[in-house]
Amino acid sequence: MKRGTLPALPLALVCLLLSACARLATPEAPTSPQVDRIALSVLAHTVFLVDPRTGERTELAGGMLDFQSGYGAWSPDRTRLAYSEDGVFVRDLSTGIDAIIVQGELLSMPAWSPDGRSIAYGNGVALWIVPAAPGAAATQVRLPATLAPLDMDWHATGIVFEGLHRDCDRSFDCPSTDQSEIWIVNQDATGLRQVTHVGHVERPKWSPDGTQILFVRRTPGALDEPRELWVVNADGSTPRRVTGTSGVVAADWSPDGRQIAMARVGTSAGTLQLWIARSDGSGAAPIGSPLPGFEATLDW
């Protein structure tokens, strides 16, 4: 996959001699941090930073070609943003430079630890944790073979993820099914617990206080598998639909927990539209213009 090209041989030699695991940034200039911007990742397309007041978009990384690319995730201090493109990269927004954390096909879905020192990521069948620094060794979080961890999010309460069920009874290679639920696990692989029992979930997100989890629910087997936004308490109690939120492909809470951002299917085929609503789903309004895409992730 195409990356940024190095402008001159001397620079390449310096990078080699210093063993620097960094690359030149894709944008034309460094970007100053803003506390409330939304990281909108249109999968197989572009990672944008979006102003929730105006909908104005700034491209952070583009030219992506597969659905494992994107997944922009803010560091806790909001000075860095991790994203995926044949590996996990961290963009320093003050310098515009990317650090290579891990590289490899299918490595994706980064999520920061609450202290900003580590990053969780996966490849669709396994979950790893790596220090948020170039060249560090990763540790696998051992999960049952029947669970494929997807769409991780990390809070002091634990790592929440979509656990896609794999049928190990039918075949030794444990093929994936269309069933998935929300699971939580600790960094040391202890405390694994199932949160939901609703059939098929996607894109779980912790509330800022760690008491609730926002997620997208599909209806397996239904026509076109309509997707709605749901929320559940962290202990698994009271799962409920967020009203007025059909056609949602991804969502996240605002940093203060009072609002939610939603990426929804646009009115034109093959487009997405960003919306902002109150945390109960009321007062939803579109921001910015529609953009091409079919799937997305959000991190606010």
Buried (B, 14 or more C-beta within 10 A) or exposed (E): EEBEEBEEEEEEEEBEEEEBBBBBBBBEEEBEBEEBBBBBBBBBBBBBBBBBEEBEBEBBBEBBEBEBBBBBBBBEEBBBBBBBBBBBBBBBBEEBBBBBBBEEEBBBBBBBBEEBEBBBBBBBBBBBBBBBEBEBEBBEBEBEEBBBBBBBBBBEBBBBBBBBBBEEEEEEEBEBBEBBBBBBBEBEBEEBEEBBEBBBBBBBBBBBEBEBBBBBBBBEEEEEEEBBBBBBBBEBEEBEEBEBBEBBBBBBBBEEEEBBBBBBBBEEEEBBBBBBBEBEBEEBEBBBEBBEBBBBBBBB
